[in-house]
Amino acid sequence: MENLYCIWLSTIKYLKYENFRKLYDYFGSFKKVYEADKEQLVNCARLSPLELQGLTNKDINQADEILYQCDKTDIGILSCFDQNYPKLLLNIQNPPKVLYIKGNVRELNKLVTINIVGSRLPTTYGNKMGFKFAYELASEGLTVVSGMARGIDSQAHRGALKAGGKTVAILGNGCNVVYPPENAPLMEIIENNGCVISEYPPYDGTNAYKFPHRNRIMSGMSLATLVVEGAKRSGTLITSRLAAEQGRSVYCIPGNIDNPNSFVTNEMIKDGGILVTSPADIMVDLSSSYPELMLEKILKDEQKVAESNKLENVTEEQRQILYFLNKNTPVHIDEICKLSGKPIGTVSQNLMMLEISKLVVSMPGRYYILK
């Protein structure tokens, strides 16, 4: 039942985020906030007349309908107190009180996220770069966040999905509303390979004023924002400036100065945005800026490099012996001799060198296995 009262509190029109938190902290549950009388409410927070008016209106029908629609269509509800609520988002000014989510909720705080934004009417170059950067960053294990709009947003989601990675779509409408309509198949795939998020209830329609609000979530839940293309008056400019204000890194792909779509990227570079010409530039910068989050990935990369360096020193004869070994089943030295056609002395000597290089492990009974 807490979700019902959480929705009721979150939909009170003029209730500020800080008072939403104070009320919950003071009473200990959303239900107790709902049950509180006027005097109790005034005692716990400095409420404006409009906030107080909303809190003393105990009509719960709207919240009940929203909860019904969420249950009916498998939409999760996360308040800002929920352990699965994106922790990065709590650090911005005026985070959403409640998020509605379709997809994998539990992974949200395990994801290393990057927001990719750009023009709804991109150039061929912009489309190519949006897809390319998303593909390669997702291949490196980053989760791509975008707004599922036409143009660069859609290319970013598609690039991440093509790489077999995860992607998150932040909507400017309810999770049951597909906008633009042609992205219905894309939205369904995103739900199965990440999640779709909105601060608006199910079936809440699209409206122009909602997109700047949506943009603060995109940048707020991401470690950094990559700007691909954007015209002078565009949501891309809003998102990139929000990211900078939130203290997040802003990466920009430079563009032709004669192209109006290059305005945002070139302007942000002048204002301190980081010029990037490859996904590797972003990975290097993130590794230095967020070492605690990137450590696992860095270690995996170092392991790959170390293994590659070991193999560079392996002779052709040793490679032939390695071919007959695997990581799961030990192989007897006699079997290696038989398969390779080499005498036991040669095989034994090469196996010893492979052990020294820590590529092979010897086991009792003269069995060997790849390390």
VOPAGU-2260 file (C-alpha; in pm, 1 decimal, decimal comma):
REM VOPAGU-2260
SITE   aa  ch    i         X         Y         Z
SITE  MET   A    0       0,0       0,0       0,0
SITE  GLU   A    1     297,3     234,3      40,4
SITE  ASN   A    2     315,2     280,2    -337,4
SITE  LEU   A    3     -39,7     417,6    -339,8
SITE  TYR   A    4      40,9     688,3     -85,4
SITE  CYS   A    5     380,2     753,8    -244,7
SITE  ILE   A    6     207,3     828,5    -576,1
SITE  TRP   A    7     -50,4    1047,9    -398,5
SITE  LEU   A    8     226,0    1254,3    -236,4
SITE  SER   A    9     434,2    1278,1    -554,6
SITE  THR   A   10     140,4    1408,2    -759,2
SITE  ILE   A   11      62,5    1701,7    -529,4
SITE  LYS   A   12     116,7    1982,4    -775,3
SITE  TYR   A   13     318,4    2243,0    -583,4
SITE  LEU   A   14     499,0    2016,5    -336,1
SITE  LYS   A   15     873,7    2084,3    -343,6
SITE  TYR   A   16    1122,8    1798,8    -353,0
SITE  GLU   A   17    1284,1    1899,3     -22,3
SITE  ASN   A   18     945,5    1901,8     151,5
SITE  PHE   A   19     860,2    1563,9      -3,6
SITE  ARG   A   20    1172,1    1426,5     168,5
SITE  LYS   A   21    1108,5    1610,3     497,8
SITE  LEU   A   22     755,5    1475,5     521,1
SITE  TYR   A   23     865,7    1117,6     466,5
SITE  ASP   A   24    1160,1    1149,9     706,6
SITE  TYR   A   25     939,8    1302,4     975,7
SITE  PHE   A   26     649,8    1056,7     959,2
SITE  GLY   A   27     844,0     747,3     856,7
SITE  SER   A   28     604,0     629,9     583,6
SITE  PHE   A   29     396,5     769,4     299,4
SITE  LYS   A   30      79,7     632,6     455,5
SITE  LYS   A   31     143,0     827,3     776,6
SITE  VAL   A   32     196,4    1145,5     572,5
SITE  TYR   A   33    -142,8    1084,3     412,8
SITE  GLU   A   34    -306,2    1029,3     752,8
SITE  ALA   A   35    -148,3    1338,8     912,9
SITE  ASP   A   36    -374,1    1634,8     993,8
SITE  LYS   A   37    -302,6    1999,4     915,7
SITE  GLU   A   38    -138,7    2075,2    1250,0
SITE  GLN   A   39      98,1    1777,9    1224,3
SITE  LEU   A   40     194,8    1873,7     871,1
SITE  VAL   A   41     276,5    2232,9     964,9
SITE  ASN   A   42     498,5    2113,2    1249,6
SITE  CYS   A   43     731,8    1910,0    1029,7
SITE  ALA   A   44     814,2    2149,1     742,8
SITE  ARG   A   45     779,0    2504,7     618,4
SITE  LEU   A   46     493,6    2450,4     377,3
SITE  SER   A   47     353,0    2710,5     142,1
SITE  PRO   A   48     -26,0    2764,2     141,2
SITE  LEU   A   49     -48,7    2578,2    -191,0
SITE  GLU   A   50     156,0    2284,9     -57,3
SITE  LEU   A   51     -59,9    2266,1     252,2
SITE  GLN   A   52    -375,4    2282,6      46,2
SITE  GLY   A   53    -258,2    1986,8    -161,5
SITE  LEU   A   54    -159,5    1783,6     143,8
SITE  THR   A   55    -496,9    1831,2     313,9
SITE  ASN   A   56    -678,9    1710,5       2,2
SITE  LYS   A   57    -714,4    1339,4      76,8
SITE  ASP   A   58    -865,9    1241,4    -259,0
SITE  ILE   A   59    -669,7     931,9    -358,0
SITE  ASN   A   60    -858,0     834,0    -675,2
SITE  GLN   A   61    -590,7     964,3    -914,3
SITE  ALA   A   62    -314,7     776,9    -730,0
SITE  ASP   A   63    -527,0     463,4    -724,5
SITE  GLU   A   64    -574,2     479,4   -1103,3
SITE  ILE   A   65    -201,4     533,6   -1161,9
SITE  LEU   A   66    -115,9     237,1    -940,6
SITE  TYR   A   67    -370,6      22,6   -1124,9
SITE  GLN   A   68    -216,1     114,7   -1462,1
SITE  CYS   A   69     134,8      38,9   -1329,8
SITE  ASP   A   70      27,7    -303,2   -1202,6
SITE  LYS   A   71    -158,9    -374,7   -1524,9
SITE  THR   A   72     135,3    -294,7   -1752,5
SITE  ASP   A   73     427,6    -410,8   -1534,1
SITE  ILE   A   74     567,6     -65,0   -1458,8
SITE  GLY   A   75     787,2     -35,3   -1151,0
SITE  ILE   A   76     763,3     256,4    -909,5
SITE  LEU   A   77    1076,5     395,8    -744,5
SITE  SER   A   78    1064,4     675,4    -489,4
SITE  CYS   A   79    1380,6     872,7    -416,9
SITE  PHE   A   80    1407,9     665,0     -96,2
SITE  ASP   A   81    1420,8     332,3    -281,4
SITE  GLN   A   82    1756,1     149,5    -281,3
SITE  ASN   A   83    1727,6      96,8    -658,2
SITE  TYR   A   84    1675,1     467,2    -732,7
SITE  PRO   A   85    1978,5     591,9    -933,5
SITE  LYS   A   86    2221,9     729,3    -675,3
SITE  LEU   A   87    2378,8     978,5    -918,0
SITE  LEU   A   88    2037,8    1134,0    -971,9
SITE  LEU   A   89    2005,3    1220,9    -602,9
SITE  ASN   A   90    2298,5    1461,4    -638,9
SITE  ILE   A   91    2124,7    1699,1    -879,2
SITE  GLN   A   92    1901,7    1992,0    -797,8
SITE  ASN   A   93    1534,8    1892,8    -783,5
SITE  PRO   A   94    1558,9    1521,7    -870,0
SITE  PRO   A   95    1233,5    1340,0    -952,3
SITE  LYS   A   96    1037,3    1239,7    -644,0
SITE  VAL   A   97     925,2     922,2    -820,1
SITE  LEU   A   98    1041,3     732,6   -1126,8
SITE  TYR   A   99     826,9     494,7   -1331,2
SITE  ILE   A  100    1031,9     218,2   -1491,7
SITE  LYS   A  101     988,9     -64,6   -1740,3
SITE  GLY   A  102    1280,2    -307,1   -1761,1
SITE  ASN   A  103    1563,7    -410,2   -1530,8
SITE  VAL   A  104    1532,5    -187,7   -1223,3
SITE  ARG   A  105    1788,2    -365,4   -1006,1
SITE  GLU   A  106    2080,9    -297,2   -1236,9
SITE  LEU   A  107    2047,8      82,9   -1231,2
SITE  ASN   A  108    2316,6     144,7    -969,5
SITE  LYS   A  109    2555,3    -111,7   -1118,4
SITE  LEU   A  110    2575,0      61,9   -1453,2
SITE  VAL   A  111    2859,4     285,6   -1571,4
SITE  THR   A  112    2647,5     529,3   -1769,8
SITE  ILE   A  113    2710,0     784,2   -2043,3
SITE  ASN   A  114    2444,7    1014,2   -2185,4
SITE  ILE   A  115    2454,9    1061,8   -2564,7
SITE  VAL   A  116    2254,2    1351,3   -2709,3
SITE  GLY   A  117    2223,2    1536,8   -3036,5
SITE  SER   A  118    2003,0    1680,0   -3306,3
SITE  ARG   A  119    1664,1    1538,2   -3402,6
SITE  LEU   A  120    1756,4    1631,9   -3760,9
SITE  PRO   A  121    2119,2    1522,7   -3780,6
SITE  THR   A  122    2348,8    1516,7   -4078,3
SITE  THR   A  123    2468,0    1186,1   -4222,7
SITE  TYR   A  124    2793,3    1245,7   -4034,6
SITE  GLY   A  125    2603,7    1303,8   -3707,9
SITE  ASN   A  126    2406,7     980,4   -3747,7
SITE  LYS   A  127    2726,0     790,6   -3818,1
SITE  MET   A  128    2909,9     933,6   -3515,2
SITE  GLY   A  129    2614,8     882,4   -3280,3
SITE  PHE   A  130    2593,0     515,2   -3376,5
SITE  LYS   A  131    2970,7     461,0   -3382,3
SITE  PHE   A  132    3041,6     613,3   -3040,4
SITE  ALA   A  133    2745,2     435,0   -2879,0
SITE  TYR   A  134    2848,9     102,7   -3033,3
SITE  GLU   A  135    3209,5     125,2   -2920,3
SITE  LEU   A  136    3132,3     261,0   -2571,8
SITE  ALA   A  137    2871,7     -11,1   -2517,2
SITE  SER   A  138    3125,7    -266,9   -2638,6
SITE  GLU   A  139    3354,5    -141,9   -2360,3
SITE  GLY   A  140    3084,2    -207,1   -2100,9
SITE  LEU   A  141    2930,3     139,2   -2064,6
SITE  THR   A  142    2552,1     179,7   -2060,1
SITE  VAL   A  143    2421,9     435,7   -2307,9
SITE  VAL   A  144    2154,7     676,2   -2180,8
SITE  SER   A  145    1948,9     881,7   -2424,3
SITE  GLY   A  146    1599,8    1018,5   -2483,6
SITE  MET   A  147    1463,6     790,9   -2760,0
SITE  ALA   A  148    1389,5    1094,4   -2977,8
SITE  ARG   A  149    1436,2    1096,9   -3354,3
SITE  GLY   A  150    1788,2    1143,4   -3483,8
SITE  ILE   A  151    2095,9    1106,7   -3264,4
SITE  ASP   A  152    1905,0     964,7   -2965,1
SITE  SER   A  153    1771,4     675,6   -3170,7
SITE  GLN   A  154    2111,7     613,3   -3327,3
SITE  ALA   A  155    2270,8     602,5   -2981,0
SITE  HIS   A  156    2022,9     341,2   -2857,9
SITE  ARG   A  157    2064,2     135,6   -3176,2
SITE  GLY   A  158    2443,2     149,5   -3158,2
SITE  ALA   A  159    2443,5      21,7   -2799,5
SITE  LEU   A  160    2199,6    -257,3   -2883,2
SITE  LYS   A  161    2396,2    -358,3   -3192,6
SITE  ALA   A  162    2703,5    -400,0   -2970,7
SITE  GLY   A  163    2506,2    -630,1   -2741,9
SITE  GLY   A  164    2524,6    -369,5   -2465,4
SITE  LYS   A  165    2273,0    -204,9   -2235,4
SITE  THR   A  166    2085,6     117,4   -2294,5
SITE  VAL   A  167    1842,3     332,6   -2095,7
SITE  ALA   A  168    1574,5     555,1   -2250,6
SITE  ILE   A  169    1448,7     857,1   -2055,1
SITE  LEU   A  170    1104,9     965,1   -2174,9
SITE  GLY   A  171     923,4    1298,4   -2172,1
SITE  ASN   A  172     592,7    1114,8   -2135,1
SITE  GLY   A  173     453,2     809,1   -1958,2
SITE  CYS   A  174     617,0     469,5   -2008,7
SITE  ASN   A  175     309,3     347,1   -2198,4
SITE  VAL   A  176     331,2     626,3   -2455,1
SITE  VAL   A  177     563,2     574,1   -2751,6
SITE  TYR   A  178     707,8     894,6   -2893,0
SITE  PRO   A  179     793,0     918,9   -3172,5
SITE  PRO   A  180     545,9     644,4   -3279,4
SITE  GLU   A  181     790,2     482,0   -3522,5
SITE  ASN   A  182    1016,3     394,2   -3228,3
SITE  ALA   A  183     772,5     138,7   -3085,0
SITE  PRO   A  184     990,2    -162,6   -3185,1
SITE  LEU   A  185    1301,6      14,6   -3051,5
SITE  MET   A  186    1133,7      86,6   -2718,5
SITE  GLU   A  187    1036,6    -277,7   -2676,2
SITE  ILE   A  188    1394,9    -391,8   -2738,2
SITE  ILE   A  189    1527,6    -131,7   -2491,7
SITE  GLU   A  190    1293,6    -262,8   -2220,7
SITE  ASN   A  191    1451,7    -607,4   -2264,6
SITE  ASN   A  192    1812,0    -480,9   -2275,5
SITE  GLY   A  193    1811,9    -210,6   -2010,5
SITE  CYS   A  194    1511,5      -3,7   -1912,5
SITE  VAL   A  195    1274,3     280,0   -1999,9
SITE  ILE   A  196    1234,3     553,8   -1737,2
SITE  SER   A  197     994,8     844,4   -1687,0
SITE  GLU   A  198     895,6    1075,4   -1403,6
SITE  TYR   A  199     548,3    1093,5   -1558,6
SITE  PRO   A  200     270,6     843,2   -1480,9
SITE  PRO   A  201     159,2     581,0   -1737,7
SITE  TYR   A  202     -29,8     717,6   -2038,3
SITE  ASP   A  203      79,5    1075,4   -1958,9
SITE  GLY   A  204     111,9    1236,4   -2301,2
SITE  THR   A  205     393,9    1423,7   -2468,9
SITE  ASN   A  206     427,7    1798,8   -2421,5
SITE  ALA   A  207     707,1    2038,5   -2519,9
SITE  TYR   A  208     765,4    2166,3   -2164,1
SITE  LYS   A  209     836,8    1812,8   -2041,4
SITE  PHE   A  210    1149,7    1761,5   -2250,7
SITE  PRO   A  211    1378,4    2003,7   -2059,0
SITE  HIS   A  212    1264,5    1826,2   -1739,6
SITE  ARG   A  213    1343,7    1493,8   -1904,9
SITE  ASN   A  214    1689,3    1620,9   -2003,2
SITE  ARG   A  215    1795,7    1685,0   -1642,8
SITE  ILE   A  216    1733,9    1316,0   -1568,7
SITE  MET   A  217    1936,9    1204,5   -1870,7
SITE  SER   A  218    2240,1    1406,8   -1765,0
SITE  GLY   A  219    2181,2    1359,0   -1392,5
SITE  MET   A  220    2192,1     979,7   -1394,9
SITE  SER   A  221    2500,9     968,2   -1618,5
SITE  LEU   A  222    2868,6    1001,9   -1534,4
SITE  ALA   A  223    2916,6    1213,9   -1843,0
SITE  THR   A  224    2738,1    1350,2   -2149,8
SITE  LEU   A  225    2855,4    1315,5   -2509,4
SITE  VAL   A  226    2723,5    1582,4   -2746,0
SITE  VAL   A  227    2722,5    1474,0   -3109,4
SITE  GLU   A  228    2538,4    1754,2   -3292,7
SITE  GLY   A  229    2298,1    2032,7   -3199,6
SITE  ALA   A  230    2161,8    2354,8   -3342,7
SITE  LYS   A  231    2162,7    2689,9   -3161,5
SITE  ARG   A  232    1809,8    2662,0   -3022,1
SITE  SER   A  233    1778,2    2298,8   -2923,6
SITE  GLY   A  234    1727,8    2061,1   -2634,4
SITE  THR   A  235    2084,0    1941,8   -2693,5
SITE  LEU   A  236    2215,8    2275,3   -2569,9
SITE  ILE   A  237    1994,4    2253,7   -2259,8
SITE  THR   A  238    2112,0    1900,2   -2180,2
SITE  SER   A  239    2480,6    1977,3   -2225,6
SITE  ARG   A  240    2459,4    2285,3   -2002,3
SITE  LEU   A  241    2264,6    2090,9   -1740,7
SITE  ALA   A  242    2537,2    1826,6   -1738,8
SITE  ALA   A  243    2802,7    2095,0   -1686,1
SITE  GLU   A  244    2599,8    2254,1   -1404,5
SITE  GLN   A  245    2560,7    1912,3   -1242,0
SITE  GLY   A  246    2939,0    1877,0   -1235,2
SITE  ARG   A  247    2949,8    1601,2   -1497,8
SITE  SER   A  248    3202,0    1577,9   -1779,2
SITE  VAL   A  249    3078,7    1701,7   -2117,3
SITE  TYR   A  250    3242,7    1549,6   -2426,0
SITE  CYS   A  251    3193,5    1710,1   -2765,7
SITE  ILE   A  252    3255,8    1585,2   -3118,4
SITE  PRO   A  253    3373,7    1890,5   -3314,4
SITE  GLY   A  254    3188,8    1982,0   -3631,1
SITE  ASN   A  255    3211,9    2191,4   -3945,2
SITE  ILE   A  256    3173,1    2558,5   -3846,9
SITE  ASP   A  257    2955,5    2616,5   -4154,5
SITE  ASN   A  258    2704,6    2356,7   -4037,3
SITE  PRO   A  259    2428,6    2493,1   -3805,6
SITE  ASN   A  260    2417,6    2151,6   -3635,4
SITE  SER   A  261    2773,6    2204,4   -3513,7
SITE  PHE   A  262    2681,6    2507,6   -3304,3
SITE  VAL   A  263    2633,1    2328,5   -2970,6
SITE  THR   A  264    2941,8    2107,7   -2987,3
SITE  ASN   A  265    3174,2    2387,5   -3097,3
SITE  GLU   A  266    3023,5    2630,9   -2845,3
SITE  MET   A  267    3057,8    2382,2   -2558,9
SITE  ILE   A  268    3422,4    2319,9   -2651,7
SITE  LYS   A  269    3483,7    2695,2   -2619,3
SITE  ASP   A  270    3310,9    2688,4   -2279,3
SITE  GLY   A  271    3522,2    2404,8   -2140,5
SITE  GLY   A  272    3368,6    2095,3   -2298,5
SITE  ILE   A  273    3618,6    1818,5   -2373,6
SITE  LEU   A  274    3692,8    1772,2   -2743,0
SITE  VAL   A  275    3691,7    1404,4   -2840,1
SITE  THR   A  276    3764,6    1241,5   -3173,7
SITE  SER   A  277    3727,1     877,2   -3069,0
SITE  PRO   A  278    3550,5     666,9   -2804,0
SITE  ALA   A  279    3897,9     587,5   -2666,2
SITE  ASP   A  280    3933,2     954,4   -2563,9
SITE  ILE   A  281    3623,7     915,7   -2345,7
SITE  MET   A  282    3739,1     588,8   -2189,6
SITE  VAL   A  283    4075,8     738,7   -2095,5
SITE  ASP   A  284    3916,5    1045,2   -1938,4
SITE  LEU   A  285    3654,8     844,5   -1749,1
SITE  SER   A  286    3924,7     613,8   -1617,8
SITE  SER   A  287    4107,4     908,4   -1461,1
SITE  SER   A  288    3795,5    1094,2   -1343,7
SITE  TYR   A  289    3611,3     793,8   -1196,1
SITE  PRO   A  290    3878,9     536,9   -1104,7
SITE  GLU   A  291    3661,5     362,9    -846,8
SITE  LEU   A  292    3389,5     296,1   -1106,2
SITE  MET   A  293    3618,5     209,6   -1394,2
SITE  LEU   A  294    3861,9      -6,0   -1194,9
SITE  GLU   A  295    3704,3    -340,7   -1282,0
SITE  LYS   A  296    3705,6    -259,6   -1650,6
SITE  ILE   A  297    4061,7    -127,9   -1641,5
SITE  LEU   A  298    4180,3    -447,3   -1468,9
SITE  LYS   A  299    4008,8    -660,0   -1732,4
SITE  ASP   A  300    4177,1    -458,9   -2008,4
SITE  GLU   A  301    4515,7    -490,3   -1837,6
SITE  GLN   A  302    4463,5    -865,4   -1811,7
SITE  LYS   A  303    4390,1    -882,7   -2185,0
SITE  VAL   A  304    4703,8    -680,9   -2262,5
SITE  ALA   A  305    4914,2    -896,5   -2029,9
SITE  GLU   A  306    4787,0   -1215,5   -2191,9
SITE  SER   A  307    4851,2   -1069,8   -2535,4
SITE  ASN   A  308    5207,3    -972,3   -2434,9
SITE  LYS   A  309    5271,9   -1325,1   -2306,8
SITE  LEU   A  310    5163,5   -1474,9   -2637,1
SITE  GLU   A  311    5396,5   -1242,5   -2829,2
SITE  ASN   A  312    5692,7   -1423,2   -2669,8
SITE  VAL   A  313    5562,2   -1771,8   -2750,2
SITE  THR   A  314    5752,5   -1962,5   -3019,4
SITE  GLU   A  315    5579,1   -2127,0   -3313,2
SITE  GLU   A  316    5652,3   -2471,3   -3165,3
SITE  GLN   A  317    5495,4   -2369,3   -2833,7
SITE  ARG   A  318    5189,3   -2234,0   -3015,7
SITE  GLN   A  319    5141,3   -2571,5   -3180,6
SITE  ILE   A  320    5140,1   -2738,8   -2838,2
SITE  LEU   A  321    4901,5   -2477,9   -2692,1
SITE  TYR   A  322    4659,1   -2563,7   -2972,2
SITE  PHE   A  323    4598,4   -2907,6   -2815,7
SITE  LEU   A  324    4531,6   -2775,9   -2463,6
SITE  ASN   A  325    4220,4   -2616,7   -2313,3
SITE  LYS   A  326    4102,8   -2458,2   -1985,2
SITE  ASN   A  327    3851,7   -2723,6   -1888,6
SITE  THR   A  328    3997,9   -3070,7   -1946,4
SITE  PRO   A  329    4352,5   -3176,6   -1850,5
SITE  VAL   A  330    4547,2   -3344,0   -2133,6
SITE  HIS   A  331    4817,1   -3608,1   -2074,2
SITE  ILE   A  332    5163,7   -3543,6   -2216,9
SITE  ASP   A  333    5146,4   -3865,7   -2422,2
SITE  GLU   A  334    4824,9   -3739,6   -2587,3
SITE  ILE   A  335    4994,8   -3407,3   -2666,4
SITE  CYS   A  336    5286,1   -3594,2   -2828,6
SITE  LYS   A  337    5044,9   -3804,8   -3031,8
SITE  LEU   A  338    4837,0   -3506,4   -3148,0
SITE  SER   A  339    5132,9   -3282,0   -3224,4
SITE  GLY   A  340    5352,7   -3551,5   -3377,9
SITE  LYS   A  341    5648,9   -3432,6   -3166,3
SITE  PRO   A  342    5883,7   -3644,1   -2949,1
SITE  ILE   A  343    5828,4   -3640,9   -2574,1
SITE  GLY   A  344    6154,5   -3454,3   -2505,1
SITE  THR   A  345    6052,8   -3163,0   -2728,4
SITE  VAL   A  346    5700,6   -3149,3   -2586,7
SITE  SER   A  347    5827,5   -3167,7   -2226,7
SITE  GLN   A  348    6076,1   -2884,9   -2280,7
SITE  ASN   A  349    5815,9   -2658,3   -2442,4
SITE  LEU   A  350    5559,7   -2732,8   -2172,3
SITE  MET   A  351    5815,9   -2629,8   -1910,0
SITE  MET   A  352    5871,2   -2295,5   -2088,9
SITE  LEU   A  353    5493,8   -2241,4   -2113,7
SITE  GLU   A  354    5467,1   -2306,7   -1738,2
SITE  ILE   A  355    5735,0   -2044,2   -1671,0
SITE  SER   A  356    5535,4   -1800,0   -1885,9
SITE  LYS   A  357    5228,4   -1887,2   -1674,1
SITE  LEU   A  358    5028,6   -1998,2   -1974,1
SITE  VAL   A  359    5008,1   -2364,1   -1873,6
SITE  VAL   A  360    4959,8   -2543,3   -1541,0
SITE  SER   A  361    5100,8   -2892,8   -1478,5
SITE  MET   A  362    4883,8   -3137,5   -1285,7
SITE  PRO   A  363    4957,9   -3471,5   -1112,7
SITE  GLY   A  364    5023,1   -3765,5   -1346,3
SITE  ARG   A  365    5183,9   -3545,2   -1617,5
SITE  TYR   A  366    4856,3   -3383,3   -1720,4
SITE  TYR   A  367    4848,7   -3023,1   -1842,4
SITE  ILE   A  368    4581,8   -2754,1   -1867,2
SITE  LEU   A  369    4568,6   -2395,9   -1993,4
SITE  LYS   A  370    4581,8   -2136,1   -1716,9
